[in-house]
């Protein structure tokens, strides 16, 4: 791991830097099923919305952002409060440097403090690098959906991977918004 990498909370002002990382995934890959790169204003809004409840993290080398990760609502009903969907994007030129692992370690640390029990990741299939990354971090495949997304004139499958993060007791501790954890 690179000791010169720091992890901090994202700020809406990071939107342009995060879009620089995200845009190639939208424009050139089926890794995200989004067709159009969001505007900076839309991305700022996403950061604000997610950050109101969950961690939204960036990995930096000095002032340069090299990747980001966040957790968001898995489903909107109260019974799902202990489950989140995780997402991670690394700058194409900074992959395989351990940045993703640093981001996920910090994300999990914060989610545990929020009393989250389940981590879920939706992954375009095939995507062997992402699947292997998630397996290394304790996720396992729990669902495979066929021809779920259409992008670049091709139908893609998607899988859901899951990791149990916390104890599943009969009376779980309440969900704590990230701002109360920090």
N, C-alpha and C positions, 0 to 999 in steps of 0.2 A: 504494500500500500504506500501511497505517496503521502509523506508527512506534511507536504506543503499545501495540501488540500484542506480547506476549512468548510464546515457545513454551517449554514445559518438559515433563518427563516426568510422566505421570499417576501418581497415588498412589491406592491403594484407597479412601482417604478422600474422593476426588473423585467417588465413585459416585453420590451423590445429585444433584450438579450435572450430571453427564453424563446421568443418567436424565431430568433436566428437559429436556435437549436432545433425547434419543432418543425419549422418550415420544410426542411429536406425530407422529413418523415411523411409529411402530408403530400408533398409534390412528387416524391420519387418512390414511395414504398406503400404497401398495404398494411404496414404496422399499425397505422391509425386509419380508420374508415372515414375520417373527415376528408372531404373533397377539396375544400378551399382553406387556405391559410387564414386564420382569424385576423382581424384588425388589432392593432395595439390596444385600442380602447376596449374591445371585446375581451381580449386576454387579461387586461387589468381587472375587468369585472369578474372574470373567472377566479383570478388570484384572490380578490377580496371575498368573494362568496365562499370559496373553499376554506380560506384562512379564518373565517368566522367560526368554524367548528373543528377543523382538522389541521394537522401540520402540513405546510407547503414549504419544502426545503430546496435550497440551492447549494451546489458544490462550487466552491471558488478556489482559484489559484491566484492569489493576489486579488485584484479587482475583476478578473475575468471569470465569468460564470461558465462552467464546463458541463453542467448537468443539473437536472432537477427531478424531484420526486414529491408525490403528495398522496394523501389518502382522501377519499371523498365518500359521500353517502352511497351505500350499497343499494338500499331501497329506502323509500321515504317513510314507511310506517314505523311506529315506535318500537315494535317488536324486533326490528332490525338494528336498533341502536348500537349493538355490540359487534356489528360486522361493518367492514369498510371495503371499498375497492381501492387497490393501490395502482399507481402509475409511475413510470420512470422513463426519462429521456436523457440520453447522454450525447454530447456533441460528437459528430461523426469522427472527428480527429482525435478524440480523447477516450475512445472506447478501449477496453481491456487494460485500463490503468488502475482498476480497483475503485473507481469513483462510484459506480453503482452500488457496490457493497457498503461503502461508507454511508451513502444516502439511505439505504435500506436499514442499516444498523441504527442510525439516528431516528429514522421514521418509526421503527418498531419500539425503540426506547420511549418515545413520546406517546405512541398509541397505547402502550402498556399502562402508562400513567393515566390515560383517559378511560381505562377499564375496557378496552377493546379486546374481544375474544377471537374474532375471525378476520383473517386477511384474505381477500379474493382478488385475483388478477385475471382479466379477460385478455386473451392473447390470440392474435391472428395465427392461423395454422395453415401451412407449416411456418415455423419461426424457431428453428433449432437453437439459436443463440439465446433467445429470451426464455425458452423452455428450460434449457440447461442452467441459465442464471437463476431462475426461480427454484428449480430443483436443488441447487446448491444452497439456497436460502431456506430450505425446508418446506417448500410448496409441493403439492402433488396434484395431478390432474384429476378432476372430479366430474367433468362434463366435456363432451365433444359435440359441437353442433355443426352440421354439414351445410355448406353453401349458404352461409349466414350473411355475408357481406359481399357487395359487388363493387369492385373498383378496378380501373384500368382494363375494362372489358373482360374481367375474369371474376368468377365466383370464388370466394375464399371461405374456408371453414374457420371456426373459432373454438377455442377451448377455454374453460374456466379452470384455474388452478387455485388451490386453497391451502392456507396454513392456519393451524390453531395457535393463537398467540397467548391466550389466557385461559384460566380455569372456567369451565362451564358449570357453575354451581346452580343449585335450585333457587337461590336468591342472589343474582349477580349484583355487584356494586353498580351504582348508577353511572351512566355515561357522563364524562366531564368535558365540556368544551375546551379546546386547546388554550384559549386565553386564560382560563382558570388554572390550568396546569403550569403555565409559564411563570 
